[in-house]
Amino acid sequence: MGRRREETVDQELLAQLEGDSSDKIRVPLPKKRINEMFAIADQILGGRRVRVVCADGETRLARIPGKMRRRQWVREGDLIVVQPWDFQDAKADVKKRYTKTQSLYLSRKGVLPEIVDVFGTGNDTWEDLDDAGIFGGGDTQDEPDLAEAEEIVEEAEETEENAEETVAAEPEAAPAAEPEPLDDVTDDDIDSLFGPA
């Protein structure tokens, strides 16, 4: 039996989904009124069971129903919709599986909760990710102007010159004496250090 091929993102469909400028989301979402929520398939356990990390932070044992089992395969890392059981909160039923394209679309729209948004796009912008200020942007008031930069360079050069003068003023240390060779070591000397063998 061959391996299943890896699912890829359909760029054309993603562009089509994002092309509409309206705020309407074109992918079915979980129904909050019947307690459905987003989840990530953490581990496939076998026997139609999968461990999921839900949007509320809980880890549950989810059951893949028979009508979905052969038509839609759930893999590790897939975004799915689960419905926790009313009488046993540690278990749930899988209701829907999103394709990679749909998952990426939901992530870019900012619909996914932070705990299940493993697709790396979220709402982060370059300014949020740029803590060191490498890419510019942000406030220009914090950036020093050219005169301040020249002053900083001059101070660094003066500090360097002072360090070189200090090194030159220190007298050179005498070379360390070489240890004497140990040609006349006897067994008694070794026994005195380590004890008899």
C-alpha positions in Angstrom: 0.0 0.0 0.0 1.5 3.4 -1.0 1.9 6.5 1.1 -0.7 9.2 0.9 0.6 12.3 -0.9 1.2 15.4 1.2 -1.5 18.0 0.9 -0.4 21.3 -0.6 -1.9 24.8 -0.6 -3.9 25.7 -3.7 -2.6 29.2 -4.4 -5.4 29.9 -7.0 -8.2 29.0 -4.6 -6.5 31.0 -1.8 -6.3 34.0 -4.0 -9.9 33.6 -5.0 -11.0 33.3 -1.4 -9.0 36.4 -0.4 -9.8 38.3 -3.6 -13.3 39.3 -2.4 -12.8 42.6 -0.5 -15.9 42.0 1.7 -15.5 40.9 5.3 -17.6 37.8 4.7 -15.7 34.6 5.4 -16.1 32.0 2.6 -15.4 28.9 4.7 -17.9 27.3 7.1 -17.1 28.1 10.7 -17.9 26.1 13.9 -21.4 26.6 15.3 -21.0 28.1 18.7 -24.6 27.5 19.7 -24.0 23.7 19.6 -20.6 24.0 21.3 -18.4 23.3 18.3 -14.9 24.7 18.3 -11.6 24.7 16.4 -9.0 22.2 17.2 -5.6 20.9 15.9 -5.1 17.1 15.4 -2.1 16.5 17.7 -1.7 12.7 17.4 -3.4 10.0 15.4 -4.0 7.1 17.8 -5.6 4.5 15.6 -9.1 2.9 15.9 -10.7 6.1 14.6 -9.4 8.1 17.5 -7.2 11.2 17.5 -5.9 13.4 20.3 -6.7 17.1 19.7 -5.8 20.4 21.2 -8.9 22.5 21.3 -9.4 26.2 21.2 -10.3 26.4 24.9 -6.8 25.0 25.7 -8.0 21.5 26.6 -6.6 18.3 25.2 -9.3 15.8 24.3 -9.7 12.4 22.8 -11.7 12.8 19.6 -13.6 10.2 17.7 -13.8 10.3 13.9 -17.3 9.3 12.8 -17.9 6.5 10.3 -19.4 8.8 7.7 -16.2 10.9 7.7 -13.7 8.1 8.1 -13.3 7.0 4.5 -14.1 10.3 2.8 -11.9 12.7 4.6 -8.6 11.6 6.2 -7.4 13.4 9.3 -3.7 13.8 9.6 -1.5 15.3 12.4 -1.4 19.0 12.3 -4.8 19.4 10.5 -7.3 22.1 11.5 -10.6 20.4 12.5 -13.9 21.3 14.1 -14.8 19.2 17.2 -17.8 19.0 19.4 -17.1 18.0 23.0 -19.5 15.5 24.5 -22.0 16.9 27.0 -21.6 14.1 29.5 -17.8 13.5 29.3 -15.8 16.7 28.6 -12.5 14.9 28.0 -13.9 13.4 24.7 -15.2 14.9 21.5 -16.5 14.1 18.0 -14.8 15.4 14.9 -17.3 17.3 12.8 -15.2 18.8 9.9 -11.7 18.9 8.6 -10.3 21.9 6.8 -7.9 21.7 3.9 -4.5 23.4 4.1 -5.8 26.2 1.8 -8.9 26.8 4.0 -6.8 26.7 7.1 -4.4 29.3 5.7 -7.3 31.5 4.7 -8.8 31.4 8.1 -5.5 32.2 9.7 -5.0 35.2 7.4 -8.5 36.4 8.2 -7.6 36.3 11.9 -10.5 34.0 12.8 -8.5 31.3 14.5 -7.8 31.4 18.2 -4.1 31.9 19.1 -3.7 28.4 20.5 -4.7 26.7 17.3 -3.2 29.1 14.8 -0.1 27.0 13.9 -0.1 28.2 10.3 2.2 31.1 11.1 0.3 34.0 9.6 -2.1 35.2 12.3 -2.4 39.0 12.7 1.3 39.6 13.1 2.8 42.4 11.0 6.5 43.0 10.3 6.5 45.8 12.9 5.2 43.4 15.6 7.9 40.8 14.7 10.7 43.4 14.4 11.8 43.9 18.0 15.3 45.1 17.1 14.1 47.6 14.5 16.0 46.0 11.7 13.4 46.6 9.0 12.7 50.2 9.9 9.1 51.2 10.0 7.5 52.2 13.3 8.3 55.5 15.0 11.1 57.6 13.4 11.4 59.7 16.5 13.4 56.9 18.3 16.0 56.8 15.5 19.1 59.1 16.2 19.9 61.7 13.6 23.2 61.9 11.7 24.9 64.3 14.2 24.1 61.9 17.1 25.4 59.0 15.2 28.7 60.8 14.5 29.0 61.6 18.2 28.6 58.0 19.1 31.3 57.0 16.6 33.7 59.6 18.0 33.1 58.4 21.6 33.8 54.8 20.5 37.1 55.8 18.8 38.2 57.8 21.9 37.5 54.8 24.1 39.5 52.6 21.8 42.5 55.0 21.9 42.4 55.1 25.7 42.4 51.3 25.9 45.4 51.1 23.6 47.3 53.6 25.7 46.5 51.6 28.9 47.8 48.4 27.3 51.0 50.1 26.1 51.7 51.5 29.6 51.5 48.1 31.4 54.9 46.4 31.8 55.4 43.1 30.1 55.2 40.1 32.3 58.2 37.8 32.6 57.8 34.5 30.8 56.7 31.6 33.1 59.4 29.3 34.3 59.4 25.9 32.6 58.8 22.9 34.9 61.7 20.6 35.6 61.8 17.2 33.9 60.7 14.2 36.0 63.4 11.7 35.1 64.2 10.5 38.6 60.6 9.5 39.7 60.6 6.2 41.5 57.8 3.8 42.5 58.0 5.0 46.1 57.2 8.6 44.9 54.1 7.3 43.1 53.0 5.1 46.1 53.3 8.1 48.4 50.8 10.0 46.1 48.3 7.2 45.3 49.0 4.5 47.8 50.3 1.0 47.1 48.8 -0.8 44.1 
